[in-house]
Amino acid sequence: QVQLVESGGGLVQPGGSLRLSCAASGFLFSIYRMSWYRQAPGKERELVAGISPGGRTNYVDSVKGRFTISRDNAKNTVYLEMNNLKPEDTAVYYCNTIFTAVQYWGQGTQVTVSS
């Protein structure tokens, strides 16, 4: 069974940093694209960052220069390093992959940016 488990969220002050992790299992992680999405209250879920099997990355404009997505294929883990966090980054962050044309999601990890 495909399983994605996020961790690393928490409460941080504006300007602070967090590193999210997503531990994957149930599929050949190294050949699949991995993504991070987020969803804030009252807003649609949005793609934050993606990383291809070859390491190419993409980011939503609002996080460019602040967030970095990476992957460790030996650990079947994808990371999202978040720096200079802003209150508008507050959301539940979800790990995502597409396996056999089906989207899979983790349970999410809450990131709250507040003073």
Secondary structure, DSSP 8 states (H G I E B T S, - for coil): --EEEEE--EEE-TT--EEEEEEEESS-GGGS-EEEEEE-TTS--EEEEEE-TT--EEE-GGGTTTEEEEEETTTTEEEEEE-S--GGG-EEEEEEEEETTEEEE---EEEEE--
